[in-house]
Amino acid sequence: MMRLTREQLLVAAGIILVLLVVSLWIVRPILTKRRMLAAKIEQSEKRLQELISLERLFQQMKAESGRIESNLSQRSGEFTLFAFLEGLAGRDGIKGQIEFMRPSVKQLSDKHQEEQVEMRLKGVSLERLIPYLYHIETAPEQIRVRRLTIRPQQRNPSELEVNMLVVTRKLSGTGRVMGSKEARLEITRHYALHRRAQYK
């Protein structure tokens, strides 16, 4: 077995020490920096994909907004959500089930208003209700049912009590909006008298 001399041991120790120093102070920092750089590149790529997705979503929303704006500008100046819902109820055969309709308007911006109608149907069947809701949601006038609650009546579970809030947008200053307190009272009174006459 070959034995190393003192000088050879010192040289070997020096080489090992140099390798450790190179590993700790040069190689390891380089590898760490490369890992950090790779992580940053991956993070940047993810952010870029997110920005691309946001840009695509923005363009879709812009196109949708333009389509809605075009539809609103083409809508008749005499259009009111109240008249639309009442006329539709007549065509779908549930006008007699309207207990009340309360129109209102909310200013969204200098250019847009939101027209709302809160309404209640009483004693309506599911077979008549479904087409009515479908015709509201598919109307070209950009009308939506924002809130809907349906309860069966105690005396006859096949007859439903329906409360809903229907909304649409309209351009400010176009047409008339039935939203005053007096109009709401008059409309509610009208339907109350209509319902009372039905049960006499």
ChimeraX attribute file (.defattr): number of C-alpha atoms within 10 A of each C-alpha:
attribute: neighborCount
match mode: 1-to-1
recipient: residues
	/A:1	3
	/A:2	4
	/A:3	7
	/A:4	10
	/A:5	9
	/A:6	9
	/A:7	9
	/A:8	11
	/A:9	12
	/A:10	12
	/A:11	12
	/A:12	13
	/A:13	12
	/A:14	12
	/A:15	12
	/A:16	12
	/A:17	12
	/A:18	12
	/A:19	14
	/A:20	13
	/A:21	13
	/A:22	13
	/A:23	14
	/A:24	12
	/A:25	11
	/A:26	12
	/A:27	14
	/A:28	13
	/A:29	13
	/A:30	13
	/A:31	12
	/A:32	11
	/A:33	12
	/A:34	12
	/A:35	12
	/A:36	12
	/A:37	12
	/A:38	12
	/A:39	12
	/A:40	12
	/A:41	12
	/A:42	12
	/A:43	12
	/A:44	12
	/A:45	12
	/A:46	12
	/A:47	12
	/A:48	12
	/A:49	12
	/A:50	12
	/A:51	12
	/A:52	12
	/A:53	12
	/A:54	12
	/A:55	12
	/A:56	12
	/A:57	12
	/A:58	12
	/A:59	12
	/A:60	12
	/A:61	12
	/A:62	12
	/A:63	12
	/A:64	12
	/A:65	12
	/A:66	12
	/A:67	12
	/A:68	17
	/A:69	16
	/A:70	11
	/A:71	15
	/A:72	20
	/A:73	13
	/A:74	10
	/A:75	16
	/A:76	12
	/A:77	14
	/A:78	10
	/A:79	15
	/A:80	19
	/A:81	22
	/A:82	23
	/A:83	12
	/A:84	15
	/A:85	20
	/A:86	15
	/A:87	13
	/A:88	17
	/A:89	22
	/A:90	13
	/A:91	11
	/A:92	15
	/A:93	14
	/A:94	19
	/A:95	17
	/A:96	16
	/A:97	21
	/A:98	22
	/A:99	23
	/A:100	22
	/A:101	23
	/A:102	21
	/A:103	25
	/A:104	20
	/A:105	18
	/A:106	12
	/A:107	14
	/A:108	13
	/A:109	10
	/A:110	9
	/A:111	10
	/A:112	17
	/A:113	19
	/A:114	17
	/A:115	22
	/A:116	26
	/A:117	24
	/A:118	19
	/A:119	20
	/A:120	19
	/A:121	21
	/A:122	21
	/A:123	19
	/A:124	21
	/A:125	17
	/A:126	14
	/A:127	9
	/A:128	13
	/A:129	17
	/A:130	11
	/A:131	13
	/A:132	19
	/A:133	14
	/A:134	11
	/A:135	15
	/A:136	19
	/A:137	15
	/A:138	11
	/A:139	11
	/A:140	12
	/A:141	20
	/A:142	15
	/A:143	20
	/A:144	17
	/A:145	17
	/A:146	12
	/A:147	11
	/A:148	13
	/A:149	10
	/A:150	14
	/A:151	13
	/A:152	17
	/A:153	15
	/A:154	10
	/A:155	7
	/A:156	9
	/A:157	12
	/A:158	14
	/A:159	16
	/A:160	20
	/A:161	20
	/A:162	21
	/A:163	18
	/A:164	17
	/A:165	18
	/A:166	22
	/A:167	22
	/A:168	19
	/A:169	22
	/A:170	29
	/A:171	19
	/A:172	16
	/A:173	12
	/A:174	16
	/A:175	13
	/A:176	11
	/A:177	22
	/A:178	20
	/A:179	17
	/A:180	13
	/A:181	12
	/A:182	10
	/A:183	15
	/A:184	18
	/A:185	14
	/A:186	13
	/A:187	17
	/A:188	19
	/A:189	15
	/A:190	14
	/A:191	18
	/A:192	14
	/A:193	12
	/A:194	16
	/A:195	17
	/A:196	10
	/A:197	9
	/A:198	9
	/A:199	6
	/A:200	5
